[in-house]
Amino acid sequence: MAHAFIAGSDRPEKTVIRAGFMPLTDCASLVMASVLGLDDKYGIKLELARQHSWSGMRDRLLQGEIDAAHVLYGLLYGVENGIGSPPTRMAVLMNLSRNGQAITLSRALARQGVTDLGTLAAAMREGTRRYTFAHTFPTGNHALFLYYWLAAGGIDPVRDAQVVTVPPSQMAVNLAAGHMDGFCAGEPWSARAQLDGSGFTVATSQDIWRDHPGKALGATAAFVDANPHACRSLIAAVLEAGRWLDESPAHRDVAAEVLSSPAYVNADRRAIAARLHGDYDNGLGKRWIDPDPVRFHDEGEANFPYLSDAMWFMTQHRRWGLLRDDVDYSAVAARVNRVGLYREAAVLAGVPASSSLMRRSVLMDGKVWDGLEPDVYISSFPIRRTALAGA
């Protein structure tokens, strides 16, 4: 059926797609689409290119050195709105995952009695130095989750802390070297810090926002506009890979083995596999099976590019002064998130697609986000760096 679909007028305009990825567990569906030959099923060939930093990923996308990427949702919207780089029209093709990131604090803090957000806030109030925390990119998911978590504990991440940017694969080694007090990053780097004894997992990203959007499959709008059939084939292949990953624990074991190789994540298989299965050890003696681990498909719910998800990242850019002016949040999201193209690919792959463009979520502080009244939502936060009209 797929081959018949791409044999006529809907044949992919470009058959070789260069796709960037970062060495993170949640690149799994993109990697497995290639490893399992699902790209070939839909008439394309993936050439995967490992990247070393999110800034490098952004630059290679914008320069056309790669066609598409496993990329931070917030990064794409930062570029779209001209934060830190000239504004460039971008496209979100699909969500690649939900959940599965983490905030890690140093074992040195644990020895001082810091074991959760409350004790961290107390230590920062009583201390004589500014604590240093790292994220992976200024407009990215990890920066915004870290800020949200700190602010929920009464800590202003801009005023009360020093925040630095570090590539994800360098987080654990920098924590071990004492260069930071904590970090927020994708797996397996929180698990790596727990395994090597340098840090402990103080919160998962699903503790902050259950079923939050993770990475996106992104590209420039120019590439998508020039190659819609190729992008549809790409989405369909990755959708099938995500479904395969969620089908059984055995499939996740296979993926952990593949990802651990030097060509992909290049990390201890144990660090990758445990949290792929939701098997958590925080490094301080607590172990649990998380009911909301990383998901790559979830009957298509983990993949649908909800406009409200995109809008949330923009509200946080505005909250922290990264986005200097108000925008039409829903209009920008509707332009960037290629919902129509996604729905076509979902039909091709036999995946259900939501009929709604918005969804409702309750975050860790009890605030409800549903995509409605974004300005009111932003002004509701007592800790923010942006003065809003009427706030």
C-alpha positions, 0 to 999 in steps of 0.5 A: 500500500505504501509503495503504491502510494509513493509510485505516482504523483505523490512520489517523494521529491527527494529520496535521500533525507539527511536527518540530524540527531543528538545522542539522546535516548529519545532519538530512538524512533528516528534511528529505528526508522532507519535501522528497521528499514521503514524509510525504504518502505515509504520510498526514502532513505535516511542518512543519519548525522550525529550532532554535538550541540543544539546550536550546531544542530540549529545552524546546520538546519538553517544552512541546509546541511541537514534536511530534518532533525530530532530537535528541541521543540522550544529551539524551533520556536525560538528560531521561528520568532528570532530569539538568538538568531535571525527569524526563520520560518520553521516547521514541526512535522510531528512530536517524537516522544513524551516524558523521559527527561530529568533534573539532576542535582549533585551528590555534594548537595545531597550530603548537605541535606538537599534532597528535593525542591523544598530543601534546595530552595531553603539552602539557596536562601540561606547560602552565601553563593549562587548555585549553578545549573545547566540546561542544553539550549537557551530556548529549549525544553530543558531550560524551560522545564528547569526554570518552571521547576525552580520557580515552582519552588520560589526560586527565580532562576534568573535572579537567584541562580547562575544558569549555563548552557552545556551539551547534553553528553557533557552534563554528567562529566561536568557535574562530576567535576564540580562545575555545576550544582545540577542540570536538566537534560534528556536521558541517558545523561541523568541516569549516567550521573546516577550510575557514576555516583556524581548526582541524583535524580531529583525530579523527572520531567513528567513530574513537572508536566505529565505527558509533556511534548518531548523532541520534535521532528523539525525542518525549515519551512522552506524544505517542507514546502519544497518537499511535502511528499518526502516529508509525509513519507518521513513522518509515516516511517517515524510513526511506524518506528514509534509504534514498534518501540511502544509495542513491547519491552523486547523492542525497547531492549533491542533499541537500547542495544542499538542506541548504546553503540558509538554511532548513536548515543555511545553510552552504557546500555544499562543507563539507556535501557532502565529508563526506557522501561521506566525503571528509575533509581534516583541515586539516594536509595529510592527505586520505582517503576514510573507509570509515565515513562518516555513514550514514542507513540501511545496510539498516536497521542505522543506524536500528534503536533497539538497547537497548544503544546507549541503555544506553551513553549512560546508562553514560557519564552515570553514569561522569561523575557526571551520573547520580547514582544507578544505574538499571536500564539495560536496563529504562529503555532498553526503556521509552524505545526504542519497538522495537515501533513501529519494527518496525511502521514498518519493515514498512510501509516494507519495511525489515529490522529486527534480531531482536536488541535488543543489539549488540556494539561495540569502542571506541577503547580496546579496551573492548567494549560489548555491553549486558551488565553495565553496572555492571562496564563503568562501573567498568572505566574508570580515569578517571571521576567516580563511585564505584561499589559494589564498584569 
